[in-house]
């Protein structure tokens, strides 16, 4: 018998027993997060270890008929437990394709015990469950141009999302923004606000429109998180989003904890998820909760999740300390235990007074954010743009001196002041050339008149 987790005999009120590798995997995937009483967990790998099971007030047993030596383990297990006279709840996981003589004997034994009220039996058909999982996997398949932002409140998530949207807009891309948050702060940044329910009429308008101006390339759609609470709502949203994303080059979704609690499956559809956080301890704990939740639903690979640390310039906290608190739990002996298996991309975006002023000016005067923020902020927004498009890039700190100088020269050329000066000089040169040409023509006419 392999003891996966245990407590002292006095403290243990209940005990969870699995009968092998398959049943243990079922517990880890579907039941572990519901073990609020922290019951002891035993994984039986053979009949010789049955006698070592401690006495408990109740037992919850998970039996997967695909486990090795399942008939011997089941018969020996109940010979040991039934004389104790305690409550026994059994989950029996069976697959019709794997039924044999031994597994049929196990089923008949458990059904007789259930009929005589010696145990409470629940039978789970693995084939039906597999079909349901395949249906859900197809329903919530990733959408290539869908990107979701989430994080605790007031961490700069909406301003980063708005700056990224402006950057995409400047490149001539069409952006659809969906805001599931109650405040819908995106309304303060962009004027075109619609309900997601009116998307189909908006789509017809796009088809009837002539080529759109730059300011018309961004639309904001409001949607309540209540919409994703029911399976039917999630199913409708999944179908709607696939249609929605065909209309835009990028679809950015602004969410919060309420959205995550209402409809976890929504996040499975994202090509990439950005978790925005800062250094405040309560917000670090919320971010940790988000990461653990994503781990529970199978979202934990480094190609999907990216962390964005919205850093205040004068803050003394470093990124290493914050990520340590996010991903690890420190025990009393100072040993770190990983909470999630995560190797994600991390962006550290400095948030200075100049950047704050540009964001405030945008809200009050609708002036550009991306062209007025600090260079470090604008550079990191460009990194985000390259990241969502899978464009390789090297961060400033990792560049060679030659590449650094090239990057600086390129940035100077791209600065809006330089562009405006260049346009003015080009216009002046054009006017000067036309003036000289006009003088030559006038001189020729005067000569002919003489």
Buried (B, 14 or more C-beta within 10 A) or exposed (E): BEEBEEBEEEEBEBBBBBBBBBBBEBBEEBBEEEBEEEBBBBBBBBBEBBEEBEEBEEBBBBBBBBBEBBBBBBBBBBEBBEEEEBEBBBBBBBBEEEEEEEBEBBBEBBBEBBEEEBBEBEBBEBEEBEEEEEEBEEBBEEBEBBBBBBBBEEBBBBBBBBBBBBBBBBEEBBBBBBBBBEEBBBBBBBEBBBEBEEBEEBBEEEEEEEEEEEEBBBBBBBBBBEBBBEEEBBBEBBEBBBEBBEBBBBBBBBBBBBBBEBBBBBBBBBBBBBBBBBBBEEBBEBBBBBBBBBBBEEBBEEEBBBBBBBBBEEBEBEBEEBBBBBBBEEEEEEEEEEBBEBEBBEBBBBBBEBBBEBBEBBBEEEEBBBBBBBBBBBBBBBBBBEBBEEEEEEEBEEBEEEEBEEBEEEBEEEEEEEEEEEEEEEEEEEEEEEEEEEEEEEEEEEEEEE
